[in-house]
Amino acid sequence: IFHALSCGFLAALYFTTGLGPFFLAGFVATCGMLLYEHHLLRDGNLDCLDAAFFNMNGYISVTLFVATLIDTLTAGAA
């Protein structure tokens, strides 16, 4: 449920702030990684908990930050 809420709030952020294509790409990648994280822990399999929680959340945060940074820095260039 929280992964879906995260994607929903990121979509709302995109539509209300006027962020551009780099944020949109980061948003799509982030939602894909959240789905993959959910897939890793399907059926209560906790063998992949470290990969799902620590690794994927690290990738997600860096991806979203870099996409937002690039989008913000290039906003005036277009």
PDB file with SEQRES, HELIX, SHEET and CRYST1 records, atoms N, CA, C and O in Angstrom:
SEQRES   1 A   78  ILE PHE HIS ALA LEU SER CYS GLY PHE LEU ALA ALA LEU          
SEQRES   2 A   78  TYR PHE THR THR GLY LEU GLY PRO PHE PHE LEU ALA GLY          
SEQRES   3 A   78  PHE VAL ALA THR CYS GLY MET LEU LEU TYR GLU HIS HIS          
SEQRES   4 A   78  LEU LEU ARG ASP GLY ASN LEU ASP CYS LEU ASP ALA ALA          
SEQRES   5 A   78  PHE PHE ASN MET ASN GLY TYR ILE SER VAL THR LEU PHE          
SEQRES   6 A   78  VAL ALA THR LEU ILE ASP THR LEU THR ALA GLY ALA ALA          
HELIX    1 AA1 PHE A    2  THR A   17  1                                  16    
HELIX    2 AA2 PRO A   21  LEU A   40  1                                  20    
HELIX    3 AA3 ARG A   42  GLY A   44  5                                   3    
HELIX    4 AA4 LEU A   49  ASP A   50  1                                   2    
HELIX    5 AA5 ALA A   51  ASN A   55  3                                   5    
HELIX    6 AA6 MET A   56  LEU A   73  1                                  18    
CRYST1    1.000    1.000    1.000  90.00  90.00  90.00 P 1           1          
ATOM      1  N   ILE A   1       0.831  -1.191   0.000  1.00  0.00           N  
ATOM      2  CA  ILE A   1       0.000   0.000   0.000  1.00  0.00           C  
ATOM      3  C   ILE A   1       0.877   1.257   0.000  1.00  0.00           C  
ATOM      4  O   ILE A   1       0.587   2.217  -0.714  1.00  0.00           O  
ATOM      5  N   PHE A   2       1.956   1.251   0.804  1.00  0.00           N  
ATOM      6  CA  PHE A   2       2.787   2.451   0.909  1.00  0.00           C  
ATOM      7  C   PHE A   2       3.585   2.722  -0.363  1.00  0.00           C  
ATOM      8  O   PHE A   2       3.870   3.875  -0.688  1.00  0.00           O  
ATOM      9  N   HIS A   3       3.942   1.666  -1.078  1.00  0.00           N  
ATOM     10  CA  HIS A   3       4.623   1.875  -2.357  1.00  0.00           C  
ATOM     11  C   HIS A   3       3.680   2.551  -3.346  1.00  0.00           C  
ATOM     12  O   HIS A   3       4.089   3.451  -4.081  1.00  0.00           O  
ATOM     13  N   ALA A   4       2.441   2.129  -3.366  1.00  0.00           N  
ATOM     14  CA  ALA A   4       1.454   2.754  -4.255  1.00  0.00           C  
ATOM     15  C   ALA A   4       1.209   4.211  -3.849  1.00  0.00           C  
ATOM     16  O   ALA A   4       1.082   5.088  -4.704  1.00  0.00           O  
ATOM     17  N   LEU A   5       1.144   4.456  -2.548  1.00  0.00           N  
ATOM     18  CA  LEU A   5       0.987   5.833  -2.075  1.00  0.00           C  
ATOM     19  C   LEU A   5       2.184   6.694  -2.478  1.00  0.00           C  
ATOM     20  O   LEU A   5       2.020   7.849  -2.871  1.00  0.00           O  
ATOM     21  N   SER A   6       3.372   6.132  -2.380  1.00  0.00           N  
ATOM     22  CA  SER A   6       4.576   6.869  -2.782  1.00  0.00           C  
ATOM     23  C   SER A   6       4.504   7.262  -4.248  1.00  0.00           C  
ATOM     24  O   SER A   6       4.791   8.405  -4.604  1.00  0.00           O  
ATOM     25  N   CYS A   7       4.124   6.323  -5.093  1.00  0.00           N  
ATOM     26  CA  CYS A   7       3.996   6.627  -6.527  1.00  0.00           C  
ATOM     27  C   CYS A   7       2.909   7.672  -6.763  1.00  0.00           C  
ATOM     28  O   CYS A   7       3.065   8.559  -7.603  1.00  0.00           O  
ATOM     29  N   GLY A   8       1.827   7.565  -6.032  1.00  0.00           N  
ATOM     30  CA  GLY A   8       0.747   8.544  -6.165  1.00  0.00           C  
ATOM     31  C   GLY A   8       1.180   9.944  -5.755  1.00  0.00           C  
ATOM     32  O   GLY A   8       0.861  10.921  -6.433  1.00  0.00           O  
ATOM     33  N   PHE A   9       1.904  10.042  -4.650  1.00  0.00           N  
ATOM     34  CA  PHE A   9       2.376  11.354  -4.205  1.00  0.00           C  
ATOM     35  C   PHE A   9       3.434  11.923  -5.147  1.00  0.00           C  
ATOM     36  O   PHE A   9       3.478  13.133  -5.370  1.00  0.00           O  
ATOM     37  N   LEU A  10       4.280  11.063  -5.695  1.00  0.00           N  
ATOM     38  CA  LEU A  10       5.264  11.539  -6.673  1.00  0.00           C  
ATOM     39  C   LEU A  10       4.574  12.031  -7.946  1.00  0.00           C  
ATOM     40  O   LEU A  10       4.997  13.019  -8.547  1.00  0.00           O  
ATOM     41  N   ALA A  11       3.512  11.338  -8.351  1.00  0.00           N  
ATOM     42  CA  ALA A  11       2.745  11.790  -9.517  1.00  0.00           C  
ATOM     43  C   ALA A  11       2.094  13.142  -9.228  1.00  0.00           C  
ATOM     44  O   ALA A  11       2.098  14.033 -10.078  1.00  0.00           O  
ATOM     45  N   ALA A  12       1.540  13.288  -8.037  1.00  0.00           N  
ATOM     46  CA  ALA A  12       0.935  14.568  -7.660  1.00  0.00           C  
ATOM     47  C   ALA A  12       1.981  15.677  -7.644  1.00  0.00           C  
ATOM     48  O   ALA A  12       1.705  16.802  -8.062  1.00  0.00           O  
ATOM     49  N   LEU A  13       3.174  15.362  -7.165  1.00  0.00           N  
ATOM     50  CA  LEU A  13       4.259  16.341  -7.165  1.00  0.00           C  
ATOM     51  C   LEU A  13       4.606  16.766  -8.587  1.00  0.00           C  
ATOM     52  O   LEU A  13       4.806  17.949  -8.861  1.00  0.00           O  
ATOM     53  N   TYR A  14       4.674  15.798  -9.479  1.00  0.00           N  
ATOM     54  CA  TYR A  14       4.990  16.100 -10.881  1.00  0.00           C  
ATOM     55  C   TYR A  14       3.943  17.029 -11.499  1.00  0.00           C  
ATOM     56  O   TYR A  14       4.288  18.009 -12.159  1.00  0.00           O  
ATOM     57  N   PHE A  15       2.676  16.719 -11.285  1.00  0.00           N  
ATOM     58  CA  PHE A  15       1.614  17.490 -11.933  1.00  0.00           C  
ATOM     59  C   PHE A  15       1.378  18.855 -11.286  1.00  0.00           C  
ATOM     60  O   PHE A  15       0.900  19.775 -11.951  1.00  0.00           O  
ATOM     61  N   THR A  16       1.701  18.999 -10.017  1.00  0.00           N  
ATOM     62  CA  THR A  16       1.432  20.278  -9.351  1.00  0.00           C  
ATOM     63  C   THR A  16       2.602  21.247  -9.385  1.00  0.00           C  
ATOM     64  O   THR A  16       2.406  22.447  -9.198  1.00  0.00           O  
ATOM     65  N   THR A  17       3.811  20.758  -9.620  1.00  0.00           N  
ATOM     66  CA  THR A  17       4.973  21.648  -9.580  1.00  0.00           C  
ATOM     67  C   THR A  17       5.509  22.006 -10.953  1.00  0.00           C  
ATOM     68  O   THR A  17       6.344  22.903 -11.070  1.00  0.00           O  
ATOM     69  N   GLY A  18       5.061  21.340 -11.975  1.00  0.00           N  
ATOM     70  CA  GLY A  18       5.545  21.631 -13.313  1.00  0.00           C  
ATOM     71  C   GLY A  18       6.954  21.137 -13.573  1.00  0.00           C  
ATOM     72  O   GLY A  18       7.649  21.676 -14.434  1.00  0.00           O  
ATOM     73  N   LEU A  19       7.381  20.126 -12.848  1.00  0.00           N  
ATOM     74  CA  LEU A  19       8.694  19.543 -13.111  1.00  0.00           C  
ATOM     75  C   LEU A  19       8.696  18.935 -14.508  1.00  0.00           C  
ATOM     76  O   LEU A  19       7.640  18.625 -15.061  1.00  0.00           O  
ATOM     77  N   GLY A  20       9.875  18.768 -15.068  1.00  0.00           N  
ATOM     78  CA  GLY A  20       9.980  18.378 -16.467  1.00  0.00           C  
ATOM     79  C   GLY A  20      10.276  16.915 -16.715  1.00  0.00           C  
ATOM     80  O   GLY A  20      10.009  16.066 -15.866  1.00  0.00           O  
ATOM     81  N   PRO A  21      10.831  16.620 -17.885  1.00  0.00           N  
ATOM     82  CA  PRO A  21      11.006  15.240 -18.343  1.00  0.00           C  
ATOM     83  C   PRO A  21      12.025  14.431 -17.542  1.00  0.00           C  
ATOM     84  O   PRO A  21      11.894  13.211 -17.440  1.00  0.00           O  
ATOM     85  N   PHE A  22      13.030  15.085 -16.977  1.00  0.00           N  
ATOM     86  CA  PHE A  22      14.001  14.333 -16.185  1.00  0.00           C  
ATOM     87  C   PHE A  22      13.364  13.805 -14.905  1.00  0.00           C  
ATOM     88  O   PHE A  22      13.602  12.664 -14.510  1.00  0.00           O  
ATOM     89  N   PHE A  23      12.546  14.647 -14.256  1.00  0.00           N  
ATOM     90  CA  PHE A  23      11.830  14.169 -13.077  1.00  0.00           C  
ATOM     91  C   PHE A  23      10.863  13.059 -13.462  1.00  0.00           C  
ATOM     92  O   PHE A  23      10.734  12.069 -12.742  1.00  0.00           O  
ATOM     93  N   LEU A  24      10.186  13.218 -14.588  1.00  0.00           N  
ATOM     94  CA  LEU A  24       9.246  12.192 -15.039  1.00  0.00           C  
ATOM     95  C   LEU A  24       9.961  10.861 -15.246  1.00  0.00           C  
ATOM     96  O   LEU A  24       9.446   9.813 -14.854  1.00  0.00           O  
ATOM     97  N   ALA A  25      11.137  10.894 -15.857  1.00  0.00           N  
ATOM     98  CA  ALA A  25      11.911   9.663 -16.050  1.00  0.00           C  
ATOM     99  C   ALA A  25      12.323   9.067 -14.708  1.00  0.00           C  
ATOM    100  O   ALA A  25      12.259   7.852 -14.522  1.00  0.00           O  
ATOM    101  N   GLY A  26      12.742   9.912 -13.777  1.00  0.00           N  
ATOM    102  CA  GLY A  26      13.095   9.435 -12.438  1.00  0.00           C  
ATOM    103  C   GLY A  26      11.898   8.872 -11.703  1.00  0.00           C  
ATOM    104  O   GLY A  26      12.012   7.887 -10.973  1.00  0.00           O  
ATOM    105  N   PHE A  27      10.750   9.499 -11.897  1.00  0.00           N  
ATOM    106  CA  PHE A  27       9.507   9.018 -11.286  1.00  0.00           C  
ATOM    107  C   PHE A  27       9.138   7.629 -11.803  1.00  0.00           C  
ATOM    108  O   PHE A  27       8.796   6.740 -11.024  1.00  0.00           O  
ATOM    109  N   VAL A  28       9.210   7.450 -13.118  1.00  0.00           N  
ATOM    110  CA  VAL A  28       8.888   6.142 -13.712  1.00  0.00           C  
ATOM    111  C   VAL A  28       9.881   5.087 -13.229  1.00  0.00           C  
ATOM    112  O   VAL A  28       9.484   3.974 -12.883  1.00  0.00           O  
ATOM    113  N   ALA A  29      11.166   5.429 -13.205  1.00  0.00           N  
ATOM    114  CA  ALA A  29      12.186   4.487 -12.728  1.00  0.00           C  
ATOM    115  C   ALA A  29      11.965   4.153 -11.258  1.00  0.00           C  
ATOM    116  O   ALA A  29      12.111   2.999 -10.853  1.00  0.00           O  
ATOM    117  N   THR A  30      11.615   5.151 -10.464  1.00  0.00           N  
ATOM    118  CA  THR A  30      11.369   4.933  -9.038  1.00  0.00           C  
ATOM    119  C   THR A  30      10.193   3.994  -8.825  1.00  0.00           C  
ATOM    120  O   THR A  30      10.281   3.068  -8.018  1.00  0.00           O  
ATOM    121  N   CYS A  31       9.105   4.216  -9.529  1.00  0.00           N  
ATOM    122  CA  CYS A  31       7.943   3.328  -9.384  1.00  0.00           C  
ATOM    123  C   CYS A  31       8.276   1.914  -9.836  1.00  0.00           C  
ATOM    124  O   CYS A  31       7.803   0.946  -9.240  1.00  0.00           O  
ATOM    125  N   GLY A  32       9.086   1.784 -10.883  1.00  0.00           N  
ATOM    126  CA  GLY A  32       9.533   0.462 -11.318  1.00  0.00           C  
ATOM    127  C   GLY A  32      10.371  -0.227 -10.256  1.00  0.00           C  
ATOM    128  O   GLY A  32      10.214  -1.425 -10.019  1.00  0.00           O  
ATOM    129  N   MET A  33      11.262   0.522  -9.614  1.00  0.00           N  
ATOM    130  CA  MET A  33      12.086  -0.066  -8.555  1.00  0.00           C  
ATOM    131  C   MET A  33      11.251  -0.425  -7.332  1.00  0.00           C  
ATOM    132  O   MET A  33      11.540  -1.415  -6.660  1.00  0.00           O  
ATOM    133  N   LEU A  34      10.230   0.356  -7.036  1.00  0.00           N  
ATOM    134  CA  LEU A  34       9.336   0.012  -5.927  1.00  0.00           C  
ATOM    135  C   LEU A  34       8.581  -1.280  -6.221  1.00  0.00           C  
ATOM    136  O   LEU A  34       8.387  -2.109  -5.332  1.00  0.00           O  
ATOM    137  N   LEU A  35       8.158  -1.446  -7.465  1.00  0.00           N  
ATOM    138  CA  LEU A  35       7.504  -2.705  -7.849  1.00  0.00           C  
ATOM    139  C   LEU A  35       8.467  -3.878  -7.722  1.00  0.00           C  
ATOM    140  O   LEU A  35       8.087  -4.949  -7.247  1.00  0.00           O  
ATOM    141  N   TYR A  36       9.711  -3.678  -8.144  1.00  0.00           N  
ATOM    142  CA  TYR A  36      10.715  -4.737  -8.035  1.00  0.00           C  
ATOM    143  C   TYR A  36      10.999  -5.062  -6.570  1.00  0.00           C  
ATOM    144  O   TYR A  36      11.157  -6.230  -6.214  1.00  0.00           O  
ATOM    145  N   GLU A  37      11.064  -4.044  -5.726  1.00  0.00           N  
ATOM    146  CA  GLU A  37      11.273  -4.259  -4.295  1.00  0.00           C  
ATOM    147  C   GLU A  37      10.133  -5.092  -3.713  1.00  0.00           C  
ATOM    148  O   GLU A  37      10.361  -6.005  -2.920  1.00  0.00           O  
ATOM    149  N   HIS A  38       8.916  -4.771  -4.112  1.00  0.00           N  
ATOM    150  CA  HIS A  38       7.753  -5.540  -3.662  1.00  0.00           C  
ATOM    151  C   HIS A  38       7.839  -6.980  -4.162  1.00  0.00           C  
ATOM    152  O   HIS A  38       7.500  -7.915  -3.437  1.00  0.00           O  
ATOM    153  N   HIS A  39       8.295  -7.155  -5.403  1.00  0.00           N  
ATOM    154  CA  HIS A  39       8.432  -8.484  -6.001  1.00  0.00           C  
ATOM    155  C   HIS A  39       9.464  -9.331  -5.244  1.00  0.00           C  
ATOM    156  O   HIS A  39       9.282 -10.539  -5.096  1.00  0.00           O  
ATOM    157  N   LEU A  40      10.533  -8.709  -4.769  1.00  0.00           N  
ATOM    158  CA  LEU A  40      11.569  -9.444  -4.039  1.00  0.00           C  
ATOM    159  C   LEU A  40      11.032 -10.075  -2.757  1.00  0.00           C  
ATOM    160  O   LEU A  40      11.512 -11.126  -2.332  1.00  0.00           O  
ATOM    161  N   LEU A  41      10.049  -9.441  -2.148  1.00  0.00           N  
ATOM    162  CA  LEU A  41       9.532  -9.924  -0.869  1.00  0.00           C  
ATOM    163  C   LEU A  41       8.177 -10.615  -0.993  1.00  0.00           C  
ATOM    164  O   LEU A  41       7.440 -10.734  -0.014  1.00  0.00           O  
ATOM    165  N   ARG A  42       7.856 -11.068  -2.205  1.00  0.00           N  
ATOM    166  CA  ARG A  42       6.568 -11.733  -2.416  1.00  0.00           C  
ATOM    167  C   ARG A  42       6.491 -13.009  -1.577  1.00  0.00           C  
ATOM    168  O   ARG A  42       7.517 -13.605  -1.250  1.00  0.00           O  
ATOM    169  N   ASP A  43       5.329 -13.404  -1.249  1.00  0.00           N  
ATOM    170  CA  ASP A  43       5.049 -14.634  -0.503  1.00  0.00           C  
ATOM    171  C   ASP A  43       5.758 -14.682   0.841  1.00  0.00           C  
ATOM    172  O   ASP A  43       6.010 -15.771   1.356  1.00  0.00           O  
ATOM    173  N   GLY A  44       6.085 -13.545   1.419  1.00  0.00           N  
ATOM    174  CA  GLY A  44       6.721 -13.519   2.728  1.00  0.00           C  
ATOM    175  C   GLY A  44       8.151 -14.011   2.745  1.00  0.00           C  
ATOM    176  O   GLY A  44       8.690 -14.294   3.815  1.00  0.00           O  
ATOM    177  N   ASN A  45       8.783 -14.120   1.579  1.00  0.00           N  
ATOM    178  CA  ASN A  45      10.162 -14.577   1.487  1.00  0.00           C  
ATOM    179  C   ASN A  45      11.090 -13.470   1.971  1.00  0.00           C  
ATOM    180  O   ASN A  45      11.263 -12.458   1.291  1.00  0.00           O  
ATOM    181  N   LEU A  46      11.688 -13.662   3.150  1.00  0.00           N  
ATOM    182  CA  LEU A  46      12.535 -12.637   3.729  1.00  0.00           C  
ATOM    183  C   LEU A  46      14.012 -12.856   3.436  1.00  0.00           C  
ATOM    184  O   LEU A  46      14.862 -12.157   3.988  1.00  0.00           O  
ATOM    185  N   ASP A  47      14.329 -13.822   2.571  1.00  0.00           N  
ATOM    186  CA  ASP A  47      15.728 -14.071   2.220  1.00  0.00           C  
ATOM    187  C   ASP A  47      16.350 -12.872   1.511  1.00  0.00           C  
ATOM    188  O   ASP A  47      17.557 -12.650   1.606  1.00  0.00           O  
ATOM    189  N   CYS A  48      15.550 -12.118   0.820  1.00  0.00           N  
ATOM    190  CA  CYS A  48      16.049 -10.968   0.049  1.00  0.00           C  
ATOM    191  C   CYS A  48      15.769  -9.645   0.758  1.00  0.00           C  
ATOM    192  O   CYS A  48      15.748  -8.593   0.119  1.00  0.00           O  
ATOM    193  N   LEU A  49      15.558  -9.688   2.057  1.00  0.00           N  
ATOM    194  CA  LEU A  49      15.184  -8.476   2.786  1.00  0.00           C  
ATOM    195  C   LEU A  49      16.256  -7.397   2.687  1.00  0.00           C  
ATOM    196  O   LEU A  49      15.936  -6.227   2.477  1.00  0.00           O  
ATOM    197  N   ASP A  50      17.526  -7.776   2.838  1.00  0.00           N  
ATOM    198  CA  ASP A  50      18.600  -6.781   2.746  1.00  0.00           C  
ATOM    199  C   ASP A  50      18.628  -6.128   1.373  1.00  0.00           C  
ATOM    200  O   ASP A  50      18.724  -4.906   1.262  1.00  0.00           O  
ATOM    201  N   ALA A  51      18.545  -6.943   0.327  1.00  0.00           N  
ATOM    202  CA  ALA A  51      18.561  -6.398  -1.035  1.00  0.00           C  
ATOM    203  C   ALA A  51      17.344  -5.516  -1.267  1.00  0.00           C  
ATOM    204  O   ALA A  51      17.444  -4.447  -1.868  1.00  0.00           O  
ATOM    205  N   ALA A  52      16.201  -5.971  -0.787  1.00  0.00           N  
ATOM    206  CA  ALA A  52      14.967  -5.223  -1.019  1.00  0.00           C  
ATOM    207  C   ALA A  52      14.967  -3.905  -0.253  1.00  0.00           C  
ATOM    208  O   ALA A  52      14.598  -2.865  -0.800  1.00  0.00           O  
ATOM    209  N   PHE A  53      15.370  -3.948   0.986  1.00  0.00           N  
ATOM    210  CA  PHE A  53      15.247  -2.741   1.799  1.00  0.00           C  
ATOM    211  C   PHE A  53      16.430  -1.799   1.620  1.00  0.00           C  
ATOM    212  O   PHE A  53      16.255  -0.660   1.187  1.00  0.00           O  
ATOM    213  N   PHE A  54      17.613  -2.256   1.943  1.00  0.00           N  
ATOM    214  CA  PHE A  54      18.766  -1.356   1.942  1.00  0.00           C  
ATOM    215  C   PHE A  54      19.219  -0.992   0.531  1.00  0.00           C  
ATOM    216  O   PHE A  54      19.350   0.190   0.211  1.00  0.00           O  
ATOM    217  N   ASN A  55      19.456  -1.977  -0.301  1.00  0.00           N  
ATOM    218  CA  ASN A  55      19.977  -1.699  -1.641  1.00  0.00           C  
ATOM    219  C   ASN A  55      18.972  -0.941  -2.497  1.00  0.00           C  
ATOM    220  O   ASN A  55      19.299   0.105  -3.058  1.00  0.00           O  
ATOM    221  N   MET A  56      17.763  -1.455  -2.600  1.00  0.00           N  
ATOM    222  CA  MET A  56      16.778  -0.830  -3.485  1.00  0.00           C  
ATOM    223  C   MET A  56      16.415   0.577  -3.019  1.00  0.00           C  
ATOM    224  O   MET A  56      16.272   1.480  -3.843  1.00  0.00           O  
ATOM    225  N   ASN A  57      16.266   0.774  -1.715  1.00  0.00           N  
ATOM    226  CA  ASN A  57      15.938   2.117  -1.234  1.00  0.00           C  
ATOM    227  C   ASN A  57      17.081   3.093  -1.497  1.00  0.00           C  
ATOM    228  O   ASN A  57      16.846   4.277  -1.738  1.00  0.00           O  
ATOM    229  N   GLY A  58      18.315   2.600  -1.452  1.00  0.00           N  
ATOM    230  CA  GLY A  58      19.453   3.441  -1.812  1.00  0.00           C  
ATOM    231  C   GLY A  58      19.409   3.835  -3.272  1.00  0.00           C  
ATOM    232  O   GLY A  58      19.620   5.000  -3.612  1.00  0.00           O  
ATOM    233  N   TYR A  59      19.136   2.869  -4.143  1.00  0.00           N  
ATOM    234  CA  TYR A  59      19.027   3.159  -5.579  1.00  0.00           C  
ATOM    235  C   TYR A  59      17.880   4.126  -5.859  1.00  0.00           C  
ATOM    236  O   TYR A  59      18.003   5.038  -6.676  1.00  0.00           O  
ATOM    237  N   ILE A  60      16.774   3.911  -5.171  1.00  0.00           N  
ATOM    238  CA  ILE A  60      15.597   4.757  -5.366  1.00  0.00           C  
ATOM    239  C   ILE A  60      15.902   6.199  -4.972  1.00  0.00           C  
ATOM    240  O   ILE A  60      15.586   7.128  -5.716  1.00  0.00           O  
ATOM    241  N   SER A  61      16.511   6.388  -3.815  1.00  0.00           N  
ATOM    242  CA  SER A  61      16.770   7.753  -3.354  1.00  0.00           C  
ATOM    243  C   SER A  61      17.755   8.479  -4.261  1.00  0.00           C  
ATOM    244  O   SER A  61      17.565   9.658  -4.561  1.00  0.00           O  
ATOM    245  N   VAL A  62      18.808   7.788  -4.702  1.00  0.00           N  
ATOM    246  CA  VAL A  62      19.786   8.423  -5.589  1.00  0.00           C  
ATOM    247  C   VAL A  62      19.153   8.737  -6.947  1.00  0.00           C  
ATOM    248  O   VAL A  62      19.372   9.815  -7.501  1.00  0.00           O  
ATOM    249  N   THR A  63      18.378   7.808  -7.476  1.00  0.00           N  
ATOM    250  CA  THR A  63      17.728   8.022  -8.773  1.00  0.00           C  
ATOM    251  C   THR A  63      16.804   9.229  -8.737  1.00  0.00           C  
ATOM    252  O   THR A  63      16.856  10.086  -9.619  1.00  0.00           O  
ATOM    253  N   LEU A  64      15.969   9.292  -7.725  1.00  0.00           N  
ATOM    254  CA  LEU A  64      15.010  10.396  -7.643  1.00  0.00           C  
ATOM    255  C   LEU A  64      15.716  11.727  -7.390  1.00  0.00           C  
ATOM    256  O   LEU A  64      15.323  12.753  -7.945  1.00  0.00           O  
ATOM    257  N   PHE A  65      16.754  11.712  -6.558  1.00  0.00           N  
ATOM    258  CA  PHE A  65      17.496  12.947  -6.299  1.00  0.00           C  
ATOM    259  C   PHE A  65      18.181  13.461  -7.561  1.00  0.00           C  
ATOM    260  O   PHE A  65      18.067  14.640  -7.899  1.00  0.00           O  
ATOM    261  N   VAL A  66      18.890  12.579  -8.255  1.00  0.00           N  
ATOM    262  CA  VAL A  66      19.622  12.994  -9.456  1.00  0.00           C  
ATOM    263  C   VAL A  66      18.653  13.476 -10.537  1.00  0.00           C  
ATOM    264  O   VAL A  66      18.914  14.478 -11.203  1.00  0.00           O  
ATOM    265  N   ALA A  67      17.548  12.772 -10.709  1.00  0.00           N  
ATOM    266  CA  ALA A  67      16.565  13.186 -11.717  1.00  0.00           C  
ATOM    267  C   ALA A  67      15.989  14.558 -11.383  1.00  0.00           C  
ATOM    268  O   ALA A  67      15.828  15.396 -12.269  1.00  0.00           O  
ATOM    269  N   THR A  68      15.680  14.788 -10.118  1.00  0.00           N  
ATOM    270  CA  THR A  68      15.135  16.081  -9.704  1.00  0.00           C  
ATOM    271  C   THR A  68      16.183  17.182  -9.847  1.00  0.00           C  
ATOM    272  O   THR A  68      15.869  18.290 -10.283  1.00  0.00           O  
ATOM    273  N   LEU A  69      17.422  16.878  -9.480  1.00  0.00           N  
ATOM    274  CA  LEU A  69      18.497  17.860  -9.600  1.00  0.00           C  
ATOM    275  C   LEU A  69      18.720  18.264 -11.057  1.00  0.00           C  
ATOM    276  O   LEU A  69      18.793  19.451 -11.374  1.00  0.00           O  
ATOM    277  N   ILE A  70      18.826  17.278 -11.932  1.00  0.00           N  
ATOM    278  CA  ILE A  70      19.033  17.578 -13.354  1.00  0.00           C  
ATOM    279  C   ILE A  70      17.855  18.372 -13.909  1.00  0.00           C  
ATOM    280  O   ILE A  70      18.041  19.332 -14.657  1.00  0.00           O  
ATOM    281  N   ASP A  71      16.655  17.969 -13.541  1.00  0.00           N  
ATOM    282  CA  ASP A  71      15.469  18.670 -14.030  1.00  0.00           C  
ATOM    283  C   ASP A  71      15.450  20.117 -13.546  1.00  0.00           C  
ATOM    284  O   ASP A  71      15.099  21.024 -14.301  1.00  0.00           O  
ATOM    285  N   THR A  72      15.823  20.330 -12.299  1.00  0.00           N  
ATOM    286  CA  THR A  72      15.834  21.680 -11.740  1.00  0.00           C  
ATOM    287  C   THR A  72      16.922  22.538 -12.380  1.00  0.00           C  
ATOM    288  O   THR A  72      16.696  23.709 -12.689  1.00  0.00           O  
ATOM    289  N   LEU A  73      18.101  21.952 -12.578  1.00  0.00           N  
ATOM    290  CA  LEU A  73      19.216  22.712 -13.152  1.00  0.00           C  
ATOM    291  C   LEU A  73      19.011  23.043 -14.627  1.00  0.00           C  
ATOM    292  O   LEU A  73      19.524  24.050 -15.116  1.00  0.00           O  
ATOM    293  N   THR A  74      18.271  22.208 -15.329  1.00  0.00           N  
ATOM    294  CA  THR A  74      18.052  22.444 -16.760  1.00  0.00           C  
ATOM    295  C   THR A  74      16.718  23.126 -17.051  1.00  0.00           C  
ATOM    296  O   THR A  74      16.363  23.303 -18.216  1.00  0.00           O  
ATOM    297  N   ALA A  75      15.984  23.506 -16.030  1.00  0.00           N  
ATOM    298  CA  ALA A  75      14.655  24.095 -16.236  1.00  0.00           C  
ATOM    299  C   ALA A  75      14.730  25.404 -17.012  1.00  0.00           C  
ATOM    300  O   ALA A  75      13.863  25.669 -17.845  1.00  0.00           O  
ATOM    301  N   GLY A  76      15.731  26.217 -16.764  1.00  0.00           N  
ATOM    302  CA  GLY A  76      15.833  27.493 -17.458  1.00  0.00           C  
ATOM    303  C   GLY A  76      16.496  27.387 -18.818  1.00  0.00           C  
ATOM    304  O   GLY A  76      16.471  28.337 -19.601  1.00  0.00           O  
ATOM    305  N   ALA A  77      17.092  26.231 -19.105  1.00  0.00           N  
ATOM    306  CA  ALA A  77      17.821  26.064 -20.367  1.00  0.00           C  
ATOM    307  C   ALA A  77      16.904  25.782 -21.545  1.00  0.00           C  
ATOM    308  O   ALA A  77      17.290  25.987 -22.696  1.00  0.00           O  
ATOM    309  N   ALA A  78      15.702  25.318 -21.271  1.00  0.00           N  
ATOM    310  CA  ALA A  78      14.806  24.924 -22.367  1.00  0.00           C  
ATOM    311  C   ALA A  78      14.047  26.096 -22.930  1.00  0.00           C  
ATOM    312  O   ALA A  78      13.253  25.930 -23.856  1.00  0.00           O  
TER     313      ALA A  78                                                      
END                                                                             
